[in-house]
Amino acid sequence: MLDRTPIVFISYSWTSKEYQESIISLAERLRHDGVDVKLDVWDLKEGQDKFVYMEQCVTDDSIDKVLILSNQLYAEKADNRKDGVGHETTIISAEVYEDADQHKFIPVVMERDEMEREYLPKYLKTRIYRDLSGENYESEYEALLRTIYEMPAHKKPELGSRPSWLTEETPESIFPLKEAIKKISVADLDAKGISIRAFLDVYIDAMKQFYCYNIDEEMYLKYFSEMKEYRNSFLDHLSAFSAMDHFGSVMADEFERLYNSLYNIETFKPGSNSCGYEEFDIFRIHIWELFVCTTTYMLHYEMYRDLNEMLVHTYFLRTHPLGSDVKPFSYEMFRFHSKMIEERIKPNLEGDMSRKYTLTGHYVVNEREYKPIYSGKSMAIADLFLYQVYNGLDIESLTDGWKWFPVLYAYADQYDSIWKRLTSKRFCEKIMPVFGVNTIQELKERISKCVPQKDYHYSGALPGGVSAILSWVKLEDVATLP
């Protein structure tokens, strides 16, 4: 992407007065869109040598792009090396063949023959071109402008990490998960629900290997690291069925079942009549991580209606790993403070690691990325998002004393936020489904509750560390722009 004004030279043939006017109109539009256009009718003055002018524009390193506007006459003159176009072609063709990056010279088709074949000089026949000759002018102009600014419509995805299974021995229990994901992918609509439930059966069964009574710090970290590959399989299964209607509701059901299965001594030691909370620390932090990552996935694909379904769901969750008592909760119940990581492991680490506000956050952001979607930054933004929208979701009746605390907030981008866009009416209409509202006024009523809370910050940190929606936009400025 260019971070400055692009400079473009236009090469064309003086075919007719009408055609020249169309070239001038194109050049004017480009200038209106911020492109500094070099055009002979503007820049070539009396007494100047036009061939020198052309050569300078073609070879000048400060010229970012050369647009070769080709119609029938231009193609003929170029092929025959005739007149000014021929002289220009001699220079351009040499530059084209020497242009290793193939970026500077952009053929633009301005005319086609009766067989709809494009008029292009022979030396440009094999190059990708833009087409301003027909009814797709507007979309092609946009594509041309994107090329000039080096901002393509289809961006190359961020490079992910090498799969661990290439260099490590893959646990046998991973293979059933991968098979279950395949079954979800190929199942028809009616059978997907069964396939999804089957995946969760396999996933819960795979988690049993990580249960350990009286687990020590070394074993905890070993299990925590090994669970990443299983977490990634869970994330892979999201894409296998996320196109289904009510994906958010399906995920809410999954999290309810996952929580009630993994926070349950019967899952791991059937018939046991005693257990402690610490035995389930690793499963509670795992469920929190899965929930943050699922939110990351939905934000990545702007699945705002599905987010609403997952966030306003009434979760009937176990109150203790022993017994069968369940109560209604909001998604806040998935937030978890790991005493094992923060109170037993962190104090025994050396140097700065022992002084971090959140060791959990450090591990997740720096050691548990799964690119391109689940980068450390995107997971941190999702965690912060879960806090920022909480008060605006009208789920206070389900809150059990606390609201979502964004463990990763220090790793979110503090210099930008999607909530800045609330000044745009169009963005407001786009984001409304998150809050389950249909009008700007209803949206404003919801976000009026999303104010900063002074007591929401890490222990020992300065107040005001967690930004709310109204940290980024004033309520009176919402939807004031198109």
ZAMARGU-4260 file (C-alpha; in steps of 0.2 Angstrom, whole numbers, plus 5000, padded with zeros to 4 digits):
<rodrens>
0) 5000/5000/5000 | 5007/5017/4995 | 5008/5029/5010 | 5009/5044/4999 | 5002/5052/4983
5) 5005/5040/4968 | 5011/5048/4952 | 5005/5041/4936 | 5010/5044/4917 | 4997/5041/4904
10) 5002/5035/4887 | 4989/5035/4873 | 4986/5039/4855 | 4978/5055/4848 | 4964/5046/4839
15) 4951/5059/4838 | 4945/5074/4848 | 4931/5064/4856 | 4943/5050/4861 | 4956/5063/4868
20) 4942/5070/4879 | 4938/5053/4886 | 4956/5052/4891 | 4956/5069/4899 | 4940/5064/4909
25) 4949/5048/4915 | 4964/5058/4920 | 4953/5071/4929 | 4944/5057/4939 | 4960/5050/4944
30) 4966/5067/4950 | 4950/5069/4960 | 4954/5052/4968 | 4971/5058/4974 | 4982/5052/4959
35) 4995/5064/4952 | 4993/5062/4934 | 5006/5067/4921 | 4997/5070/4904 | 5004/5078/4889
40) 4989/5091/4887 | 4993/5098/4904 | 5012/5096/4906 | 5019/5097/4888 | 5023/5115/4885
45) 5026/5125/4869 | 5044/5123/4864 | 5047/5106/4873 | 5053/5091/4864 | 5038/5079/4865
50) 5049/5064/4863 | 5061/5069/4877 | 5045/5072/4888 | 5039/5055/4884 | 5055/5047/4888
55) 5058/5056/4904 | 5040/5051/4910 | 5043/5033/4906 | 5060/5031/4913 | 5058/5043/4928
60) 5059/5032/4944 | 5048/5045/4953 | 5033/5039/4942 | 5025/5025/4951 | 5014/5018/4936
65) 5013/5020/4917 | 4995/5018/4911 | 4996/5012/4893 | 4979/5016/4886 | 4977/5005/4870
70) 4964/5007/4856 | 4965/5001/4838 | 4976/5015/4832 | 4988/5014/4847 | 4991/4995/4845
75) 4994/4998/4826 | 5007/5012/4829 | 5015/5002/4843 | 5017/4986/4833 | 5024/4996/4818
80) 5034/5008/4828 | 5026/5023/4820 | 5025/5041/4825 | 5026/5046/4843 | 5018/5030/4850
85) 5031/5020/4840 | 5045/5030/4848 | 5036/5028/4865 | 5034/5010/4863 | 5053/5007/4859
90) 5056/5015/4876 | 5042/5007/4885 | 5045/4989/4878 | 5063/4989/4884 | 5057/4995/4901
95) 5044/4982/4902 | 5056/4968/4898 | 5068/4974/4911 | 5054/4977/4924 | 5058/4962/4936
100) 5043/4966/4947 | 5031/4968/4933 | 5022/4982/4943 | 5025/4999/4934 | 5017/4997/4917
105) 4998/4994/4917 | 4990/4990/4900 | 4972/4997/4899 | 4961/4991/4885 | 4951/5006/4878
110) 4943/4997/4863 | 4939/4980/4856 | 4936/4974/4838 | 4920/4967/4831 | 4925/4949/4838
115) 4927/4957/4855 | 4945/4954/4855 | 4955/4967/4864 | 4967/4979/4855 | 4984/4978/4863
120) 5002/4979/4856 | 5010/4962/4853 | 5023/4965/4867 | 5009/4967/4880 | 4998/4953/4874
125) 5003/4941/4888 | 5002/4954/4902 | 4987/4956/4914 | 4977/4972/4909 | 4962/4982/4915
130) 4947/4984/4903 | 4939/5001/4902 | 4931/4997/4885 | 4914/4991/4890 | 4900/4990/4902
135) 4911/4985/4917 | 4919/5002/4917 | 4915/5006/4935 | 4922/4990/4942 | 4937/4990/4931
140) 4941/5008/4936 | 4940/5004/4954 | 4952/4989/4951 | 4963/5001/4942 | 4963/5013/4956
145) 4967/4999/4968 | 4982/4994/4958 | 4988/5011/4957 | 4987/5013/4976 | 4993/4995/4979
150) 4978/4991/4989 | 4970/4975/4980 | 4953/4969/4984 | 4959/4952/4988 | 4973/4953/5000
155) 4985/4938/5003 | 4981/4930/5020 | 4993/4932/5034 | 5005/4918/5034 | 5001/4905/5047
160) 5012/4893/5057 | 5019/4877/5052 | 5007/4863/5058 | 5015/4855/5073 | 5011/4838/5066
165) 5025/4840/5053 | 5038/4840/5066 | 5030/4832/5081 | 5022/4815/5084 | 5003/4818/5083
170) 4993/4811/5098 | 4982/4797/5093 | 4967/4805/5100 | 4968/4820/5088 | 4964/4808/5073
175) 4946/4805/5078 | 4944/4823/5080 | 4950/4826/5062 | 4938/4812/5056 | 4924/4820/5065
180) 4927/4837/5057 | 4927/4829/5040 | 4910/4821/5044 | 4903/4838/5048 | 4910/4845/5032
185) 4902/4832/5020 | 4886/4830/5030 | 4870/4837/5022 | 4860/4850/5031 | 4849/4838/5041
190) 4863/4827/5047 | 4875/4842/5052 | 4868/4843/5069 | 4871/4825/5073 | 4889/4826/5066
195) 4892/4842/5077 | 4886/4833/5092 | 4897/4818/5088 | 4912/4829/5086 | 4909/4836/5104
200) 4907/4818/5111 | 4925/4814/5103 | 4932/4831/5110 | 4926/4828/5128 | 4933/4810/5127
205) 4950/4817/5122 | 4950/4830/5136 | 4949/4815/5149 | 4968/4812/5147 | 4971/4829/5155
210) 4963/4826/5171 | 4975/4824/5185 | 4971/4824/5204 | 4983/4835/5214 | 4992/4842/5198
215) 5008/4851/5200 | 5015/4866/5191 | 5026/4856/5179 | 5012/4844/5174 | 5000/4858/5172
220) 5011/4868/5160 | 5014/4852/5150 | 4995/4848/5149 | 4992/4867/5145 | 5004/4866/5130
225) 4998/4849/5124 | 4980/4855/5124 | 4984/4869/5111 | 4983/4856/5097 | 4966/4850/5103
230) 4960/4868/5104 | 4965/4870/5086 | 4955/4855/5081 | 4940/4863/5090 | 4943/4879/5080
235) 4945/4869/5064 | 4927/4862/5067 | 4920/4880/5067 | 4923/4883/5049 | 4915/4866/5045
240) 4898/4872/5049 | 4898/4891/5052 | 4887/4893/5037 | 4873/4885/5045 | 4858/4895/5051
245) 4859/4900/5069 | 4877/4896/5070 | 4878/4906/5086 | 4864/4896/5095 | 4873/4880/5090
250) 4889/4886/5098 | 4880/4892/5114 | 4873/4874/5115 | 4891/4867/5113 | 4898/4878/5126
255) 4884/4874/5138 | 4887/4855/5136 | 4906/4857/5136 | 4906/4866/5152 | 4894/4854/5161
260) 4904/4839/5155 | 4922/4846/5159 | 4917/4854/5176 | 4910/4837/5182 | 4919/4824/5192
265) 4908/4811/5184 | 4916/4814/5167 | 4933/4809/5174 | 4930/4798/5190 | 4913/4791/5189
270) 4906/4787/5206 | 4918/4799/5216 | 4910/4807/5231 | 4923/4821/5233 | 4934/4833/5223
275) 4941/4850/5223 | 4940/4865/5212 | 4958/4865/5208 | 4956/4849/5199 | 4946/4858/5185
280) 4957/4874/5184 | 4965/4868/5167 | 4947/4864/5160 | 4940/4880/5165 | 4954/4890/5157
285) 4952/4879/5142 | 4934/4883/5140 | 4937/4902/5142 | 4950/4901/5128 | 4938/4892/5117
290) 4925/4905/5120 | 4937/4919/5116 | 4943/4911/5100 | 4925/4907/5094 | 4921/4926/5097
295) 4937/4930/5087 | 4931/4919/5073 | 4914/4927/5072 | 4922/4945/5073 | 4934/4940/5059
300) 4919/4936/5048 | 4908/4949/5054 | 4895/4936/5060 | 4886/4949/5071 | 4869/4940/5072
305) 4877/4924/5077 | 4887/4934/5090 | 4871/4940/5098 | 4864/4923/5098 | 4879/4916/5108
310) 4880/4931/5120 | 4862/4933/5125 | 4860/4914/5127 | 4854/4908/5145 | 4867/4896/5150
315) 4861/4882/5162 | 4878/4878/5170 | 4884/4867/5185 | 4888/4877/5201 | 4900/4864/5207
320) 4910/4849/5199 | 4901/4838/5212 | 4883/4835/5212 | 4870/4840/5199 | 4864/4857/5203
325) 4863/4869/5188 | 4858/4888/5188 | 4855/4900/5174 | 4870/4911/5170 | 4876/4923/5156
330) 4892/4920/5146 | 4902/4928/5160 | 4902/4912/5168 | 4915/4906/5155 | 4927/4919/5161
335) 4940/4911/5173 | 4954/4917/5183 | 4967/4903/5184 | 4974/4902/5201 | 4986/4888/5195
340) 4994/4900/5182 | 4993/4917/5191 | 4996/4912/5209 | 5006/4896/5209 | 5016/4896/5193
345) 5019/4915/5190 | 5027/4919/5207 | 5040/4905/5204 | 5046/4912/5187 | 5062/4922/5185
350) 5063/4940/5180 | 5049/4950/5171 | 5039/4934/5169 | 5034/4934/5188 | 5029/4953/5187
355) 5017/4952/5173 | 5000/4958/5176 | 4993/4942/5168 | 5004/4926/5164 | 4988/4919/5156
360) 4988/4933/5144 | 5006/4931/5140 | 5004/4913/5136 | 4989/4915/5125 | 4995/4930/5115
365) 5013/4925/5113 | 5013/4906/5112 | 4995/4900/5107 | 4992/4909/5090 | 4984/4900/5076
370) 4986/4911/5061 | 4979/4918/5051 | 4963/4921/5061 | 4969/4918/5079 | 4983/4930/5080
375) 4988/4936/5098 | 4981/4954/5094 | 4964/4947/5086 | 4961/4936/5102 | 4965/4951/5113
380) 4953/4962/5104 | 4939/4948/5105 | 4942/4946/5124 | 4940/4965/5126 | 4925/4965/5114
385) 4916/4953/5126 | 4918/4966/5140 | 4914/4981/5130 | 4897/4974/5124 | 4892/4966/5140
390) 4882/4980/5148 | 4873/4983/5132 | 4866/4966/5129 | 4852/4967/5142 | 4857/4951/5151
395) 4859/4959/5169 | 4847/4947/5176 | 4859/4933/5172 | 4874/4941/5179 | 4881/4933/5195
400) 4889/4948/5203 | 4903/4951/5190 | 4904/4955/5172 | 4916/4949/5159 | 4934/4954/5164
405) 4945/4955/5148 | 4961/4946/5154 | 4970/4950/5137 | 4965/4969/5137 | 4983/4975/5138
410) 4987/4966/5122 | 4973/4974/5112 | 4977/4988/5100 | 4975/5003/5111 | 4976/5016/5097
415) 4961/5010/5087 | 4945/5002/5089 | 4930/4997/5078 | 4919/5008/5090 | 4926/5023/5082
420) 4916/5019/5067 | 4900/5021/5077 | 4900/5039/5070 | 4895/5031/5053 | 4876/5027/5051
425) 4881/5013/5039 | 4892/5005/5052 | 4879/5007/5066 | 4866/4998/5055 | 4879/4984/5052
430) 4883/4982/5071 | 4865/4983/5077 | 4863/4964/5076 | 4876/4962/5090 | 4864/4971/5102
435) 4848/4964/5095 | 4841/4981/5090 | 4833/4988/5074 | 4835/5007/5075 | 4849/5019/5079
440) 4839/5025/5094 | 4839/5008/5101 | 4857/5006/5098 | 4861/5022/5107 | 4851/5016/5122
445) 4861/5000/5123 | 4878/5008/5121 | 4874/5022/5133 | 4877/5008/5146 | 4894/5004/5139
450) 4904/5016/5150 | 4922/5014/5157 | 4922/5006/5174 | 4936/5012/5186 | 4937/4996/5195
455) 4940/4986/5180 | 4959/4984/5178 | 4973/4972/5183 | 4977/4971/5202 | 4991/4984/5205
460) 4988/4993/5188 | 4983/5011/5187 | 4964/5014/5185 | 4956/5016/5168 | 4965/5003/5159
465) 4950/4994/5151 | 4942/5004/5137 | 4923/5004/5135 | 4913/5008/5119 | 4910/5026/5125
470) 4929/5028/5128 | 4930/5028/5109 | 4915/5038/5103 | 4903/5051/5111 | 4885/5046/5112
475) 4880/5062/5103 | 4891/5058/5088 | 4884/5041/5085 | 4877/5039/5067 | 4881/5058/5063
480) 4890/5053/5047 | 4884/5043/5032
</rodrens>
